[in-house]
Amino acid sequence: MKPMNVTAVYLVSRFLYRIIEFARHWYVKSFHIYFDRVLTMLGALDRSFALKITAKNLFKPLYQDYSIIGYIMGFIFRSFRLVVAGALYGAILLAATVVYFVWLLIPPYLLMLIVR
């Protein structure tokens, strides 16, 4: 094999390797990093809303007031808190999903601009 052919094969193989590595980094590693950050943000938000604990105590009286008013107020306040927290969590997840899909579309868009 001629030295020129070896060099060309090496350059092509390195070029393909770098493209594959870029795709792996951009799509696979970024998913793990982004997913971890979104979960961390939701975990920090859960310290304020305590969704699971609020749902668990939905039918318990508010502030240990075992009168009928305590039960009614506890249910109303906790229901409102669950609805607000659920809507906020849903909005954050929707926004995070949209941002991530935009992130995924950046390389094909740039490639389309270059080829065009």
GUKEVEX-321645 format. One record per residue (C-alpha): residue in one letter; x, y, z; residue number from 1. Coordinates in steps of 0.02 Angstrom, whole numbers, plus 50000, padded with zeros to 5 digits. Example, Ala and Ser with C-alpha at 12.3 -4.5 7.8 and 13.67 -1.06 7.14 Angstrom:
2
A; 50615; 49775; 50390; 1
S; 50684; 49947; 50357; 2
END
This chain:
116
M; 50000; 50000; 50000; 1
K; 50068; 50170; 49956; 2
P; 50103; 50297; 50096; 3
M; 49977; 50418; 50020; 4
N; 49838; 50288; 50034; 5
V; 49879; 50253; 50216; 6
T; 49871; 50437; 50256; 7
A; 49706; 50457; 50166; 8
V; 49632; 50306; 50256; 9
Y; 49695; 50372; 50423; 10
L; 49623; 50546; 50393; 11
V; 49455; 50477; 50338; 12
S; 49447; 50359; 50487; 13
R; 49490; 50501; 50609; 14
F; 49361; 50613; 50527; 15
L; 49226; 50481; 50546; 16
Y; 49282; 50445; 50724; 17
R; 49267; 50629; 50771; 18
I; 49093; 50640; 50694; 19
I; 49036; 50488; 50792; 20
E; 49114; 50554; 50952; 21
F; 49031; 50722; 50927; 22
A; 48862; 50640; 50903; 23
R; 48887; 50531; 51057; 24
H; 48939; 50680; 51160; 25
W; 48802; 50795; 51095; 26
Y; 48657; 50672; 51106; 27
V; 48700; 50540; 51237; 28
K; 48807; 50632; 51364; 29
S; 48704; 50792; 51353; 30
F; 48547; 50691; 51390; 31
H; 48623; 50624; 51551; 32
I; 48686; 50794; 51606; 33
Y; 48524; 50884; 51563; 34
F; 48413; 50750; 51640; 35
D; 48516; 50758; 51801; 36
R; 48500; 50948; 51808; 37
V; 48312; 50943; 51778; 38
L; 48291; 50814; 51916; 39
T; 48398; 50918; 52033; 40
M; 48290; 51070; 51996; 41
L; 48130; 50972; 52026; 42
G; 48204; 50904; 52187; 43
A; 48242; 51079; 52248; 44
L; 48066; 51132; 52201; 45
D; 47997; 50982; 52295; 46
R; 48075; 51048; 52455; 47
S; 47952; 51192; 52443; 48
F; 47797; 51099; 52384; 49
A; 47825; 50925; 52460; 50
L; 47706; 50848; 52334; 51
K; 47716; 50669; 52401; 52
I; 47693; 50720; 52582; 53
T; 47551; 50837; 52538; 54
A; 47462; 50699; 52441; 55
K; 47489; 50578; 52586; 56
N; 47411; 50700; 52709; 57
L; 47271; 50760; 52594; 58
F; 47130; 50696; 52706; 59
K; 47211; 50739; 52872; 60
P; 47161; 50894; 52970; 61
L; 47258; 51055; 52953; 62
Y; 47375; 51093; 53100; 63
Q; 47306; 50944; 53198; 64
D; 47136; 51029; 53217; 65
Y; 47023; 50877; 53224; 66
S; 46862; 50976; 53206; 67
I; 46761; 50971; 53046; 68
I; 46832; 51142; 52999; 69
G; 47010; 51074; 53017; 70
Y; 46970; 50929; 52901; 71
I; 46885; 51040; 52772; 72
M; 47021; 51174; 52775; 73
G; 47158; 51042; 52768; 74
F; 47079; 50962; 52615; 75
I; 47052; 51129; 52528; 76
F; 47226; 51198; 52560; 77
R; 47314; 51036; 52519; 78
S; 47211; 51011; 52361; 79
F; 47256; 51187; 52304; 80
R; 47439; 51154; 52343; 81
L; 47435; 50991; 52243; 82
V; 47355; 51075; 52093; 83
V; 47479; 51220; 52095; 84
A; 47629; 51104; 52120; 85
G; 47569; 50985; 51984; 86
A; 47543; 51127; 51861; 87
L; 47714; 51201; 51903; 88
Y; 47801; 51032; 51887; 89
G; 47711; 51000; 51722; 90
A; 47759; 51172; 51653; 91
I; 47941; 51147; 51703; 92
L; 47947; 50974; 51625; 93
L; 47864; 51037; 51466; 94
A; 47985; 51184; 51453; 95
A; 48134; 51070; 51489; 96
T; 48076; 50948; 51354; 97
V; 48055; 51087; 51225; 98
V; 48227; 51159; 51266; 99
Y; 48306; 50988; 51251; 100
F; 48224; 50953; 51083; 101
V; 48286; 51121; 51019; 102
W; 48459; 51070; 51082; 103
L; 48445; 50907; 50984; 104
L; 48398; 50998; 50824; 105
I; 48545; 51121; 50825; 106
P; 48672; 51008; 50735; 107
P; 48553; 50954; 50595; 108
Y; 48499; 51135; 50572; 109
L; 48679; 51196; 50559; 110
L; 48720; 51054; 50441; 111
M; 48571; 51101; 50333; 112
L; 48631; 51282; 50328; 113
I; 48806; 51226; 50276; 114
V; 48747; 51106; 50141; 115
R; 48618; 51225; 50073; 116
END
